[in-house]
Amino acid sequence: MSDQIQIRFCKNCVFPETKPDLFFDEEGICSACQAALEKDVETDWDAKEKAFVSIINEYKKKEGDIGYDCLIPVSGGKDSTYQCYMAKKYGLNPLAVCFETTYVTELGSHNIDNISKMGIDLIHFKKNYEVYRKMVINSFKRIGDEMWPNHIGIFTIPIMVAVQFNIPLIIWGENPQQEYGGPMEATRIPVLTRQWLEEFGGLLGNRIQDMIGVEGITAKELTPYFYPSDEDIKRVGIRGIFLGHYFFWDARKQLEIIKNETGFRVKEDGPIEGTYTNYENLDEKLVGLHDYLKFVKYGFGRATDHACIDIRNKRITREEGKQLVDKYDGKYPHFAIKSFIEYSGMTKEEIDEIIDSFTNPVLFAHDEDGRFLRDEGGNLIKNYSIN
Protein backbone atom coordinates (compact mmCIF):
# COMPACT_ATOMS: atom_id res chain seq x y z
CA MET A 1 0.00 0.00 0.00
CA SER A 2 1.38 3.39 -1.00
CA ASP A 3 1.78 6.19 1.52
CA GLN A 4 -0.13 9.47 1.22
CA ILE A 5 1.86 12.22 -0.45
CA GLN A 6 1.61 16.00 -0.22
CA ILE A 7 0.69 17.85 -3.42
CA ARG A 8 0.62 21.62 -3.62
CA PHE A 9 -2.74 23.06 -4.63
CA CYS A 10 -3.57 26.62 -5.58
CA LYS A 11 -4.78 28.52 -2.52
CA ASN A 12 -7.53 30.19 -4.52
CA CYS A 13 -8.82 27.37 -6.78
CA VAL A 14 -8.20 23.60 -6.73
CA PHE A 15 -5.58 23.21 -9.45
CA PRO A 16 -2.68 20.93 -8.41
CA GLU A 17 0.98 21.50 -9.09
CA THR A 18 0.95 18.37 -11.28
CA LYS A 19 -0.88 20.30 -14.02
CA PRO A 20 1.52 20.89 -16.95
CA ASP A 21 2.48 24.53 -17.62
CA LEU A 22 0.95 25.73 -14.33
CA PHE A 23 2.93 28.18 -12.25
CA PHE A 24 2.49 29.51 -8.71
CA ASP A 25 3.43 32.90 -7.33
CA GLU A 26 5.00 33.48 -3.91
CA GLU A 27 1.57 33.49 -2.27
CA GLY A 28 0.62 30.10 -3.71
CA ILE A 29 -1.77 31.43 -6.35
CA CYS A 30 -1.69 29.61 -9.70
CA SER A 31 -1.15 31.33 -13.04
CA ALA A 32 -4.76 30.64 -14.12
CA CYS A 33 -6.07 32.55 -11.10
CA GLN A 34 -3.53 35.32 -11.71
CA ALA A 35 -4.80 35.61 -15.30
CA ALA A 36 -8.39 35.68 -14.03
CA LEU A 37 -7.55 38.51 -11.64
CA GLU A 38 -5.96 40.40 -14.51
CA LYS A 39 -9.15 39.86 -16.53
CA ASP A 40 -11.39 41.02 -13.68
CA VAL A 41 -9.47 44.03 -12.42
CA GLU A 42 -6.78 45.21 -14.79
CA THR A 43 -8.36 44.83 -18.24
CA ASP A 44 -10.15 47.67 -20.01
CA TRP A 45 -12.74 45.63 -21.88
CA ASP A 46 -14.22 48.64 -23.65
CA ALA A 47 -10.81 49.31 -25.16
CA LYS A 48 -10.49 45.61 -26.03
CA GLU A 49 -13.82 45.67 -27.86
CA LYS A 50 -12.74 48.74 -29.84
CA ALA A 51 -9.53 46.93 -30.77
CA PHE A 52 -11.60 43.97 -31.99
CA VAL A 53 -13.83 46.22 -34.09
CA SER A 54 -10.74 47.87 -35.55
CA ILE A 55 -9.31 44.47 -36.51
CA ILE A 56 -12.45 43.12 -38.15
CA ASN A 57 -12.91 46.37 -40.07
CA GLU A 58 -9.53 45.67 -41.71
CA TYR A 59 -10.86 42.38 -43.09
CA LYS A 60 -14.53 43.07 -43.83
CA LYS A 61 -15.39 42.91 -47.50
CA LYS A 62 -16.61 46.15 -49.00
CA GLU A 63 -20.30 46.44 -49.82
CA GLY A 64 -20.97 44.49 -53.01
CA ASP A 65 -17.75 42.44 -52.83
CA ILE A 66 -17.91 38.65 -52.88
CA GLY A 67 -16.15 36.59 -50.22
CA TYR A 68 -15.97 35.72 -46.55
CA ASP A 69 -14.88 38.22 -43.91
CA CYS A 70 -13.38 35.60 -41.62
CA LEU A 71 -13.15 31.89 -40.91
CA ILE A 72 -14.34 30.29 -37.67
CA PRO A 73 -13.15 26.81 -36.65
CA VAL A 74 -16.16 25.06 -35.09
CA SER A 75 -17.09 21.84 -33.36
CA GLY A 76 -20.71 22.78 -32.72
CA GLY A 77 -19.89 23.17 -29.03
CA LYS A 78 -20.82 26.09 -26.81
CA ASP A 79 -17.63 28.07 -27.55
CA SER A 80 -17.68 27.81 -31.33
CA THR A 81 -21.41 28.49 -31.41
CA TYR A 82 -20.74 31.65 -29.40
CA GLN A 83 -17.93 32.62 -31.77
CA CYS A 84 -20.38 32.35 -34.68
CA TYR A 85 -23.00 34.31 -32.75
CA MET A 86 -20.52 37.12 -32.06
CA ALA A 87 -19.32 37.19 -35.66
CA LYS A 88 -22.88 37.68 -36.87
CA LYS A 89 -23.53 40.26 -34.13
CA TYR A 90 -20.60 42.35 -35.38
CA GLY A 91 -21.72 42.18 -38.98
CA LEU A 92 -19.28 39.60 -40.31
CA ASN A 93 -19.96 37.02 -43.01
CA PRO A 94 -17.98 34.05 -41.68
CA LEU A 95 -17.17 30.66 -43.14
CA ALA A 96 -17.39 27.97 -40.44
CA VAL A 97 -15.12 24.92 -40.74
CA CYS A 98 -15.55 21.74 -38.70
CA PHE A 99 -13.04 18.90 -38.51
CA GLU A 100 -15.21 15.84 -37.87
CA THR A 101 -14.80 14.51 -34.33
CA THR A 102 -13.86 10.91 -33.58
CA TYR A 103 -17.15 9.29 -32.50
CA VAL A 104 -19.92 11.84 -32.71
CA THR A 105 -23.00 11.89 -30.47
CA GLU A 106 -26.54 12.58 -31.63
CA LEU A 107 -26.47 15.84 -29.68
CA GLY A 108 -23.20 16.79 -31.32
CA SER A 109 -24.68 16.21 -34.77
CA HIS A 110 -27.58 18.51 -33.92
CA ASN A 111 -25.33 21.29 -32.66
CA ILE A 112 -22.99 21.25 -35.64
CA ASP A 113 -25.94 21.30 -38.04
CA ASN A 114 -27.33 24.19 -36.03
CA ILE A 115 -24.35 26.38 -37.04
CA SER A 116 -25.59 26.53 -40.62
CA LYS A 117 -29.11 27.29 -39.38
CA MET A 118 -27.68 30.41 -37.76
CA GLY A 119 -27.18 31.78 -41.28
CA ILE A 120 -23.58 30.67 -41.73
CA ASP A 121 -21.93 28.62 -44.48
CA LEU A 122 -20.32 25.51 -42.99
CA ILE A 123 -17.72 23.08 -44.33
CA HIS A 124 -17.78 19.78 -42.43
CA PHE A 125 -14.55 17.91 -43.14
CA LYS A 126 -15.09 14.14 -43.09
CA LYS A 127 -11.72 12.48 -42.75
CA ASN A 128 -10.43 9.13 -44.07
CA TYR A 129 -11.98 6.83 -41.46
CA GLU A 130 -9.45 4.00 -41.57
CA VAL A 131 -6.36 6.24 -41.48
CA TYR A 132 -7.81 8.28 -38.63
CA ARG A 133 -8.84 5.16 -36.68
CA LYS A 134 -5.29 3.78 -36.95
CA MET A 135 -3.97 7.07 -35.54
CA VAL A 136 -6.52 7.00 -32.71
CA ILE A 137 -5.47 3.52 -31.59
CA ASN A 138 -1.75 4.21 -32.05
CA SER A 139 -1.82 7.49 -30.12
CA PHE A 140 -3.84 5.83 -27.35
CA LYS A 141 -1.16 3.18 -27.00
CA ARG A 142 1.83 5.46 -27.60
CA ILE A 143 1.04 8.59 -25.62
CA GLY A 144 -2.16 7.79 -23.75
CA ASP A 145 -4.44 10.11 -25.72
CA GLU A 146 -6.96 8.64 -28.16
CA MET A 147 -8.03 12.15 -29.21
CA TRP A 148 -4.54 13.14 -30.40
CA PRO A 149 -5.35 13.13 -34.16
CA ASN A 150 -8.39 15.27 -33.42
CA HIS A 151 -6.16 17.82 -31.66
CA ILE A 152 -4.16 18.00 -34.89
CA GLY A 153 -7.07 18.21 -37.31
CA ILE A 154 -9.02 20.91 -35.50
CA PHE A 155 -6.03 23.22 -35.96
CA THR A 156 -4.78 22.21 -39.43
CA ILE A 157 -7.95 21.86 -41.50
CA PRO A 158 -9.30 25.37 -40.75
CA ILE A 159 -5.94 26.88 -41.72
CA MET A 160 -5.86 24.83 -44.93
CA VAL A 161 -9.34 26.02 -45.86
CA ALA A 162 -8.40 29.62 -45.03
CA VAL A 163 -5.43 29.34 -47.38
CA GLN A 164 -7.52 27.77 -50.16
CA PHE A 165 -10.32 30.35 -49.86
CA ASN A 166 -7.90 33.22 -49.28
CA ILE A 167 -9.46 34.18 -45.92
CA PRO A 168 -6.80 35.92 -43.77
CA LEU A 169 -8.74 36.38 -40.51
CA ILE A 170 -9.45 33.34 -38.30
CA ILE A 171 -11.42 33.81 -35.09
CA TRP A 172 -10.75 31.23 -32.38
CA GLY A 173 -12.48 31.19 -29.00
CA GLU A 174 -10.82 31.25 -25.62
CA ASN A 175 -7.10 31.33 -25.01
CA PRO A 176 -6.73 28.08 -22.98
CA GLN A 177 -3.64 29.42 -21.22
CA GLN A 178 -5.70 32.35 -19.98
CA GLU A 179 -8.60 30.21 -18.78
CA TYR A 180 -6.77 27.09 -17.58
CA GLY A 181 -3.30 28.30 -16.69
CA GLY A 182 0.08 28.57 -18.38
CA PRO A 183 3.04 30.91 -18.56
CA MET A 184 1.75 34.42 -17.88
CA GLU A 185 3.20 35.71 -21.16
CA ALA A 186 1.15 33.03 -22.98
CA THR A 187 -2.07 34.17 -21.28
CA ARG A 188 -1.67 37.57 -22.93
CA ILE A 189 -1.09 36.30 -26.48
CA PRO A 190 -3.98 37.41 -28.72
CA VAL A 191 -3.04 35.25 -31.74
CA LEU A 192 -2.79 31.53 -32.53
CA THR A 193 0.23 30.50 -34.60
CA ARG A 194 2.06 27.32 -35.57
CA GLN A 195 4.37 27.91 -32.59
CA TRP A 196 1.37 28.13 -30.24
CA LEU A 197 -0.04 24.88 -31.66
CA GLU A 198 3.22 23.00 -31.16
CA GLU A 199 3.71 24.33 -27.62
CA PHE A 200 0.16 24.38 -26.25
CA GLY A 201 -1.99 22.37 -28.68
CA GLY A 202 -1.92 19.15 -26.68
CA LEU A 203 0.45 17.28 -28.98
CA LEU A 204 2.32 15.68 -26.03
CA GLY A 205 5.63 15.72 -27.87
CA ASN A 206 4.21 13.77 -30.80
CA ARG A 207 4.31 15.13 -34.34
CA ILE A 208 2.29 14.09 -37.38
CA GLN A 209 5.51 12.81 -39.03
CA ASP A 210 5.59 10.14 -36.31
CA MET A 211 2.46 8.59 -37.82
CA ILE A 212 4.07 7.88 -41.21
CA GLY A 213 4.38 4.10 -41.52
CA VAL A 214 2.00 3.31 -38.64
CA GLU A 215 -0.12 0.38 -39.87
CA GLY A 216 0.99 1.28 -43.40
CA ILE A 217 -0.13 4.94 -43.26
CA THR A 218 1.56 6.98 -45.99
CA ALA A 219 2.60 10.62 -45.92
CA LYS A 220 0.01 11.40 -48.62
CA GLU A 221 -2.76 9.96 -46.47
CA LEU A 222 -1.73 12.33 -43.70
CA THR A 223 -2.20 15.41 -45.89
CA PRO A 224 -5.02 16.91 -43.77
CA TYR A 225 -2.84 16.88 -40.65
CA PHE A 226 0.07 18.96 -41.92
CA TYR A 227 -0.03 22.65 -41.07
CA PRO A 228 0.20 24.82 -44.22
CA SER A 229 3.64 26.07 -45.18
CA ASP A 230 5.02 29.35 -43.90
CA GLU A 231 5.00 30.58 -47.50
CA ASP A 232 1.25 29.96 -47.85
CA ILE A 233 0.55 31.51 -44.45
CA LYS A 234 2.51 34.61 -45.43
CA ARG A 235 0.97 34.82 -48.91
CA VAL A 236 -2.58 34.86 -47.58
CA GLY A 237 -1.64 36.88 -44.50
CA ILE A 238 -3.24 34.44 -42.08
CA ARG A 239 -4.03 36.00 -38.72
CA GLY A 240 -5.66 33.88 -36.02
CA ILE A 241 -7.03 35.78 -33.03
CA PHE A 242 -8.58 34.64 -29.74
CA LEU A 243 -12.04 36.12 -29.21
CA GLY A 244 -11.42 35.77 -25.47
CA HIS A 245 -8.64 38.32 -25.73
CA TYR A 246 -11.18 41.01 -26.70
CA PHE A 247 -14.27 39.99 -24.72
CA PHE A 248 -14.55 38.75 -21.14
CA TRP A 249 -14.81 34.99 -21.45
CA ASP A 250 -17.50 33.49 -19.20
CA ALA A 251 -18.75 30.13 -20.49
CA ARG A 252 -21.88 30.02 -18.37
CA LYS A 253 -23.08 33.49 -19.38
CA GLN A 254 -22.27 32.76 -23.01
CA LEU A 255 -24.17 29.48 -22.73
CA GLU A 256 -27.37 31.27 -21.74
CA ILE A 257 -26.99 33.64 -24.70
CA ILE A 258 -26.63 30.88 -27.30
CA LYS A 259 -29.40 28.77 -25.74
CA ASN A 260 -31.75 31.74 -26.03
CA GLU A 261 -30.53 33.18 -29.33
CA THR A 262 -29.65 30.04 -31.32
CA GLY A 263 -30.78 26.43 -31.41
CA PHE A 264 -27.89 25.18 -29.25
CA ARG A 265 -28.80 22.24 -26.98
CA VAL A 266 -27.22 20.87 -23.82
CA LYS A 267 -27.40 17.38 -22.28
CA GLU A 268 -30.73 17.44 -20.45
CA ASP A 269 -30.52 14.04 -18.72
CA GLY A 270 -27.56 14.77 -16.44
CA PRO A 271 -23.92 15.83 -16.48
CA ILE A 272 -21.22 14.75 -18.90
CA GLU A 273 -19.19 11.76 -17.71
CA GLY A 274 -16.32 12.90 -15.50
CA THR A 275 -17.74 16.24 -14.40
CA TYR A 276 -20.79 17.98 -12.93
CA THR A 277 -21.75 20.17 -15.91
CA ASN A 278 -23.97 19.36 -18.90
CA TYR A 279 -22.87 21.92 -21.48
CA GLU A 280 -19.34 21.02 -22.64
CA ASN A 281 -17.86 18.24 -24.81
CA LEU A 282 -21.32 17.24 -25.95
CA ASP A 283 -20.23 16.04 -29.38
CA GLU A 284 -17.83 13.21 -28.56
CA LYS A 285 -18.60 9.75 -27.12
CA LEU A 286 -14.96 9.15 -26.15
CA VAL A 287 -14.34 12.38 -24.23
CA GLY A 288 -14.71 10.61 -20.88
CA LEU A 289 -11.73 8.41 -21.74
CA HIS A 290 -9.69 11.43 -22.81
CA ASP A 291 -10.42 13.20 -19.51
CA TYR A 292 -9.79 10.04 -17.50
CA LEU A 293 -6.36 9.62 -19.09
CA LYS A 294 -5.53 13.16 -17.97
CA PHE A 295 -6.67 12.22 -14.47
CA VAL A 296 -4.53 9.07 -14.21
CA LYS A 297 -1.45 10.95 -15.46
CA TYR A 298 -1.77 14.17 -13.44
CA GLY A 299 -4.31 13.54 -10.69
CA PHE A 300 -7.00 15.92 -11.91
CA GLY A 301 -9.74 15.78 -14.54
CA ARG A 302 -12.57 17.72 -16.13
CA ALA A 303 -14.47 18.32 -12.89
CA THR A 304 -11.38 20.10 -11.52
CA ASP A 305 -11.23 22.28 -14.65
CA HIS A 306 -14.87 23.28 -14.25
CA ALA A 307 -14.69 23.79 -10.50
CA CYS A 308 -11.68 26.08 -10.89
CA ILE A 309 -13.46 28.22 -13.46
CA ASP A 310 -16.57 28.44 -11.29
CA ILE A 311 -14.43 29.44 -8.29
CA ARG A 312 -12.66 32.16 -10.29
CA ASN A 313 -16.00 33.47 -11.54
CA LYS A 314 -17.25 33.48 -7.94
CA ARG A 315 -20.10 31.06 -8.54
CA ILE A 316 -18.89 28.62 -5.91
CA THR A 317 -16.47 28.72 -2.98
CA ARG A 318 -13.20 26.80 -2.90
CA GLU A 319 -14.72 24.42 -0.34
CA GLU A 320 -17.67 23.74 -2.65
CA GLY A 321 -15.19 23.17 -5.47
CA LYS A 322 -13.34 20.59 -3.39
CA GLN A 323 -16.58 18.73 -2.75
CA LEU A 324 -17.49 18.68 -6.44
CA VAL A 325 -14.03 17.40 -7.37
CA ASP A 326 -14.25 14.64 -4.75
CA LYS A 327 -17.65 13.59 -6.06
CA TYR A 328 -17.08 13.69 -9.82
CA ASP A 329 -13.40 13.76 -10.73
CA GLY A 330 -11.57 10.66 -11.88
CA LYS A 331 -14.43 8.17 -11.79
CA TYR A 332 -13.97 5.23 -14.14
CA PRO A 333 -15.56 6.27 -17.50
CA HIS A 334 -17.85 3.32 -18.18
CA PHE A 335 -19.75 4.93 -21.09
CA ALA A 336 -16.59 6.12 -22.83
CA ILE A 337 -14.84 2.76 -22.39
CA LYS A 338 -17.88 0.96 -23.86
CA SER A 339 -17.83 3.39 -26.79
CA PHE A 340 -14.07 2.93 -27.31
CA ILE A 341 -14.51 -0.85 -27.38
CA GLU A 342 -17.09 -0.35 -30.16
CA TYR A 343 -14.87 2.09 -32.06
CA SER A 344 -11.46 0.41 -31.70
CA GLY A 345 -12.31 -3.28 -31.55
CA MET A 346 -10.07 -3.60 -28.50
CA THR A 347 -11.20 -5.49 -25.41
CA LYS A 348 -11.85 -3.85 -22.07
CA GLU A 349 -8.89 -5.75 -20.62
CA GLU A 350 -6.56 -4.41 -23.32
CA ILE A 351 -7.82 -0.87 -22.80
CA ASP A 352 -7.49 -1.06 -19.01
CA GLU A 353 -3.95 -2.42 -19.31
CA ILE A 354 -2.92 0.54 -21.46
CA ILE A 355 -4.60 3.00 -19.10
CA ASP A 356 -2.69 1.43 -16.20
CA SER A 357 0.57 1.84 -18.12
CA PHE A 358 0.01 5.63 -18.09
CA THR A 359 -1.25 5.79 -14.49
CA ASN A 360 1.07 7.64 -12.13
CA PRO A 361 2.19 5.25 -9.34
CA VAL A 362 3.12 8.18 -7.12
CA LEU A 363 -0.40 9.61 -7.20
CA PHE A 364 -2.42 6.41 -6.85
CA ALA A 365 -2.32 3.55 -4.33
CA HIS A 366 -0.97 0.18 -5.40
CA ASP A 367 0.05 -3.10 -3.82
CA GLU A 368 3.55 -4.53 -3.47
CA ASP A 369 3.34 -6.00 -6.98
CA GLY A 370 2.50 -2.62 -8.49
CA ARG A 371 -1.18 -3.38 -9.14
CA PHE A 372 -3.34 -0.32 -8.65
CA LEU A 373 -5.93 -0.47 -5.90
CA ARG A 374 -9.54 0.41 -6.60
CA ASP A 375 -12.72 0.95 -4.64
CA GLU A 376 -15.99 -0.99 -5.09
CA GLY A 377 -16.89 1.15 -8.11
CA GLY A 378 -13.63 0.34 -9.89
CA ASN A 379 -12.20 3.80 -9.21
CA LEU A 380 -8.53 4.39 -8.43
CA ILE A 381 -7.67 5.18 -4.83
CA LYS A 382 -5.79 8.47 -4.58
CA ASN A 383 -2.59 8.87 -2.63
CA TYR A 384 -3.34 12.54 -2.00
CA SER A 385 -6.11 14.93 -1.06
CA ILE A 386 -6.84 18.58 -1.79
CA ASN A 387 -5.37 20.77 0.94
Secondary structure, DSSP 8 states (H G I E B T S, - for coil): --------B-SSS--BTTSTT--B-TTS-BHHHHHHHIIIII--HHHHHHHHHHHHHHH---TT--S-SEEEE--SSHHHHHHHHHHHHTT--EEEEEE--SSB-HHHHHHHHHHHHTT-EEEEE---HHHHHHHHHHHHHHHS-TTHHHHHHHHHHHHHHHHHHT--EEEE---HHHHH---HHHHT--B--HHHHHHHSS-TT--GGGGTTGGG--TGGGGGGS---HHHHHHHT-EEEEGGGTS---HHHHHHHHHHHS-----TTS--TTSS-SSSS-SBTTHHHHHHHHHHHHS--HHHHHHHHHHHTTSS-HHHHHHHHHHHTT---HHHHHHHHHHH---HHHHHHHHHHHS-TTTB-B-TTS-B-B-TTS-B-BS----
